[in-house]
Amino acid sequence: MLVTGASGNVGAPLVEHLVAGGARVLVASREGKRAPEGTRAVRFDFEDAATHASALEGVEKLFLLRPPTVSDVKRHLLPVVRAAKDAGVRHVVFLSLLGVEKNPRMPHAHVERFILEAGLPHTFLRPSFFMQNLSTTHRDDIREHHEIFVPAGKGRTGFIDARDIAAVAARTLLEDGHEGKAYDLTGAEALTYAEVATLFTEVLGRPIRYPEPGALRFALRWYRRKQPVAFIAVMTGIYTVCRLGLAGTVTPETQTLLGRAPISMRQFIQDHQACWM
């Protein structure tokens, strides 16, 4: 099995699950030099098609994601799909996005279409918002400014912990019967960011507020941090979806696939509280 994004929030715990399940795991990286215990590193670069065929040689199953830095999926993801087809890959598990089937302009929708048109056996994982966005992208706002600064209004979000996504991905790779399916993955509850701020306050033991900024204030803060305009636009668009009440979907599929309740927001904050201290 070849895992792309093996050092990320989903990829790292996925690799652990696969190794524990007895799988032969290859981890893809640009250098192809470092790999977790029990795995082997292979050189693979989304932006260098010359690395694709050798990385996929002998691979039967592929965990595929779109790196945040890759915006032109036709240029950098379509060649990967074609190389997987040429290599005889028997199953592709693609980390997509909740609701992507209703938004054909999203990059993830294009990748799903590439996979379908290639005729590759596949499973599409369509998760909601990662809880880990709060411990990465928005970590400094929480740690230094004591606030969750996103323009989501009073909209609810069906947050999911990336560790649960990894656990689901492992099952779809290690078990039979998941080919041809798309799973909408969320946590067990939909929360407003005000409710999330309350949970942070209770767990961290200091006030964390949600000032409910508008899109302009949000964009201006990130612009002053010298972030790319395209990145700011994507984030603003994502939180506009929340503001409009379109991110509050809750599905039973995570619990059904894992046979347990999804990780709660409170548990996530407890597990990662050191990063905000």
C-alpha positions in Angstrom: 0.0 0.0 0.0 1.2 3.5 -0.9 0.2 6.3 1.4 0.5 9.9 0.2 0.5 12.7 2.8 1.9 10.2 5.3 3.2 12.8 7.7 -0.1 14.7 7.9 -3.0 14.8 10.4 -4.7 11.9 8.6 -1.7 10.2 7.0 0.4 9.7 10.1 -2.2 7.8 12.2 -3.3 6.0 9.1 0.2 4.6 8.6 0.2 3.4 12.3 -3.2 1.6 11.7 -1.9 -0.1 8.5 1.3 -1.3 10.1 -0.6 -2.6 13.1 -2.9 -4.4 10.7 0.0 -6.2 9.1 0.1 -4.3 5.8 3.2 -3.7 3.8 3.3 0.1 3.8 5.1 2.5 1.5 5.2 6.1 2.5 5.5 8.8 -0.2 7.7 11.8 0.2 9.6 14.2 -2.0 12.9 13.0 -0.7 12.0 9.3 -0.3 14.4 9.0 2.6 12.6 9.0 5.9 9.9 6.5 6.9 8.2 5.5 10.2 9.2 2.1 11.7 7.8 -0.8 9.8 7.4 1.1 6.6 9.6 2.0 3.6 10.0 5.4 2.0 9.6 6.0 -1.7 10.3 9.1 -3.7 7.1 10.7 -4.9 6.3 14.3 -5.8 2.9 15.3 -7.0 4.5 18.1 -9.1 7.1 15.7 -10.7 5.3 13.1 -12.9 8.7 11.3 -13.4 8.4 10.0 -9.8 5.0 8.5 -10.1 5.5 5.3 -12.0 8.4 4.0 -9.9 6.6 4.9 -6.6 3.5 3.0 -7.8 5.3 -0.1 -9.1 3.9 -3.2 -7.5 1.4 -1.1 -5.4 -2.0 -2.8 -5.0 -3.8 -0.1 -2.9 -3.3 3.7 -2.8 -4.4 6.3 -0.3 -4.6 9.5 -2.2 -5.2 13.1 -1.1 -4.9 16.5 -2.5 -2.1 18.5 -0.8 -3.2 22.0 0.2 -0.3 23.4 -2.0 -1.7 21.7 -5.1 -4.3 23.9 -6.7 -4.1 22.7 -10.4 -5.4 19.2 -10.0 -5.6 18.5 -13.7 -1.9 19.2 -13.9 -0.7 17.4 -10.8 -3.4 14.9 -9.7 -4.6 13.5 -13.1 -1.1 12.2 -13.9 -1.1 10.3 -10.6 -4.5 8.7 -11.4 -3.2 7.7 -14.8 0.0 6.3 -13.3 -2.1 4.3 -10.8 -4.2 2.9 -13.6 -1.1 2.0 -15.6 0.5 0.3 -12.6 -2.5 -1.9 -12.0 -3.5 -0.4 -8.7 -6.6 -2.4 -7.5 -8.1 0.1 -5.1 -7.8 3.9 -4.6 -9.0 5.5 -1.4 -9.3 9.2 -2.0 -9.7 11.8 0.8 -12.3 14.0 -0.7 -14.7 16.6 0.9 -18.2 16.6 2.4 -20.7 17.8 -0.1 -18.3 17.7 -3.0 -20.9 15.8 -5.2 -23.0 19.0 -5.1 -20.2 21.3 -6.0 -18.6 20.1 -9.2 -16.2 23.1 -9.3 -14.3 22.0 -6.2 -10.8 20.5 -6.9 -11.8 17.4 -5.0 -14.8 16.9 -7.4 -12.4 17.0 -10.4 -10.2 14.3 -8.7 -13.2 12.1 -8.0 -14.2 12.4 -11.7 -10.6 11.6 -12.8 -10.8 8.4 -10.8 -14.2 7.4 -12.1 -13.2 8.0 -15.7 -10.1 5.9 -15.2 -12.3 3.0 -14.1 -10.2 2.5 -10.9 -11.9 0.6 -8.1 -12.2 3.3 -5.4 -13.6 4.5 -2.1 -14.3 8.2 -1.6 -14.0 9.5 2.0 -15.9 12.8 2.3 -15.2 14.3 5.7 -16.5 17.5 7.3 -14.3 20.1 8.9 -11.2 18.8 10.7 -11.0 19.5 14.4 -7.3 19.8 13.7 -7.8 23.1 11.9 -8.1 24.5 15.4 -4.7 23.1 16.5 -2.9 24.1 13.3 -4.3 27.0 11.2 -6.0 28.7 14.1 -3.7 27.7 16.9 -2.0 31.0 17.4 -5.2 33.0 17.5 -6.4 30.7 20.4 -3.0 30.6 22.1 -2.0 34.2 21.8 -5.3 36.1 21.3 -7.5 33.8 23.3 -10.1 33.7 20.6 -11.4 31.7 17.7 -11.3 34.2 14.9 -13.4 32.8 11.9 -16.2 34.3 10.0 -18.7 31.5 10.5 -21.4 33.5 12.1 -23.8 31.4 14.1 -23.7 28.4 11.7 -23.1 24.9 13.0 -20.4 22.5 11.9 -20.2 18.8 12.1 -16.5 18.7 13.1 -14.6 15.4 12.8 -11.3 14.4 14.3 -8.6 13.5 11.7 -7.8 10.5 13.8 -11.3 9.1 13.1 -10.8 9.7 9.4 -7.6 7.8 9.5 -9.3 4.9 11.3 -12.0 4.8 8.7 -9.4 5.0 5.9 -7.5 2.0 7.4 -10.6 -0.1 7.4 -11.4 0.7 3.8 -7.8 -0.3 2.9 -7.5 -3.4 5.0 -11.0 -4.8 4.5 -12.9 -5.9 1.5 -16.3 -4.6 0.5 -15.7 -0.8 0.4 -15.0 -0.5 -3.3 -17.4 1.8 -5.2 -18.6 3.5 -2.0 -18.5 7.1 -0.8 -18.7 7.8 2.9 -19.8 11.1 4.3 -17.8 11.4 7.6 -18.7 13.7 10.5 -18.6 13.7 14.2 -21.6 13.0 16.4 -22.7 16.6 16.9 -22.8 19.9 15.0 -21.5 22.8 17.1 -21.4 26.6 16.6 -18.0 28.3 17.1 -19.5 30.0 20.2 -20.1 26.5 21.7 -16.6 25.4 20.7 -15.2 28.5 22.4 -17.1 27.5 25.6 -15.5 24.0 25.5 -12.1 25.6 25.1 -12.7 27.8 28.1 -13.8 24.8 30.2 -10.9 22.6 29.2 -8.1 25.2 29.2 -9.2 27.0 32.3 -9.1 30.4 30.8 -11.6 32.5 28.7 -11.6 31.7 25.0 -14.0 33.9 23.1 -15.6 33.8 19.7 -15.9 37.4 18.5 -17.9 36.4 15.4 -15.9 38.5 12.9 -17.2 39.3 9.5 -15.5 38.1 6.3 -13.8 41.4 5.7 -12.2 41.6 9.2 -11.1 37.9 8.9 -9.5 38.5 5.5 -7.8 41.6 6.6 -6.2 39.9 9.6 -4.8 37.1 7.4 -3.7 39.6 4.7 -1.7 41.5 7.4 0.0 38.1 8.2 1.2 38.2 4.5 -0.8 35.1 3.6 -1.5 34.5 -0.2 -4.7 36.1 -1.4 -5.8 32.8 -2.9 -5.4 31.0 0.5 -7.4 33.8 2.2 -10.2 33.6 -0.4 -10.5 29.8 0.1 -10.7 30.1 3.8 -13.2 32.9 3.6 -15.3 30.8 1.3 -15.2 27.8 3.5 -16.4 29.8 6.6 -19.1 31.4 4.5 -20.5 27.9 3.9 -20.6 27.6 7.7 -22.2 31.0 8.1 -24.9 30.0 5.7 -25.8 26.9 7.7 -24.5 24.5 5.1 -21.8 22.8 7.2 -24.0 21.4 10.0 -24.6 17.9 8.5 -24.2 15.0 10.9 -24.1 11.5 9.6 -24.0 8.1 11.3 -21.3 6.7 9.0 -18.2 7.3 11.1 -19.8 5.5 14.1 -21.1 2.7 11.8 -17.7 2.1 10.2 -15.7 2.3 13.4 -18.2 0.5 15.8 -17.8 3.3 18.3 -18.7 6.9 18.9 -16.6 9.5 17.1 -14.1 11.5 19.1 -15.9 14.5 20.6 -14.7 18.1 20.4 -14.2 18.1 24.2 -11.9 15.0 23.9 -10.0 16.6 21.0 -9.3 19.7 23.1 -8.3 17.7 26.1 -5.9 15.6 23.9 -4.2 18.6 22.3 -4.5 21.2 25.0 -0.7 21.6 25.3 -0.5 23.3 21.9 -2.7 26.2 23.1 -0.9 26.7 26.4 
